């Protein structure tokens, strides 16, 4: 491969990584927003602690 080809590949890889980070950020924002909507609608459950949640799920 020539130096120009390697630079093109590196540029494409950097752009792909940037787009992937943006997609993950948007996904996280959407998940947070949907969680907030569930909480406001009363669908989200509150747990006093992690151990209380585990007891409810019978993991311990």
Secondary structure, DSSP 8 states (H G I E B T S, - for coil): --HHHHHHHHHHHHHHHHHHHHHHHHHHHHHHHHHHHHHHHT-S---S-HHHHHHHHT--
